[in-house]
C-alpha cells in the first residue's frame, strides 16, 4: 500500500500539532514552586565607579512577591540579623529594616531570604558602603 504525499503531509502536521505543547518553554513557569522575587531595593548599591556611601542607621526597604510567606522572611546585614517590618497587600510584601549603628566606614552585604507559600525558597542581596560617622 502506497501512501500519497498529501497523506504523509497531513499525518506529519497532525503529529506535530499534538506534540506542540511538549516543546514549549516558559521561564516563569516552574515545575512545583514559584520562587519568591525580590524587587525595588531602596538603597543605592555600591559601585566602584560611583563610590556612593550610605549613612549609618539608614532605613531601607525592598519588595517581595505576594506568593512569598511573610513569616519566613529573614534579613541579615554583614551576617548580623536585623529586625524587619513587613507590610503586605495583594500585590507584594514591603520589607523595611535599618542598617546597624555599629557598621560605619565599611562595606556591608545585605542578604534577604524567604520561602514561597509552596515551600521553595530564594535569596537575594545587595552590597552597600556605609559612611564613617
C-alpha positions, 0 to 999 in steps of 0.5 A: 500500500502506497501512501500519497504525499498529501497523506504523509503531509497531513499525518506529519502536521497532525503529529506535530500539532499534538506534540506542540505543547511538549516543546514549549518553554516558559521561564516563569513557569516552574515545575512545583514552586514559584520562587519568591522575587525580590524587587525595588531595593531602596538603597543605592548599591555600591559601585566602584565607579560611583563610590556612593556611601550610605549613612549609618542607621539608614532605613531601607526597604525592598519588595517581595512577591505576594506568593512569598510567606511573610513569616519566613522572611529573614534579613541579615546585614554583614551576617548580623540579623536585623529586625524587619517590618513587613507590610503586605497587600495583594500585590507584594510584601514591603520589607523595611529594616535599618542598617546597624549603628555599629557598621560605619566606614565599611562595606556591608552585604545585605542578604534577604531570604524567604520561602514561597507559600509552596515551600521553595525558597530564594535569596537575594542581596545587595552590597552597600558602603556605609559612611564613617560617622 
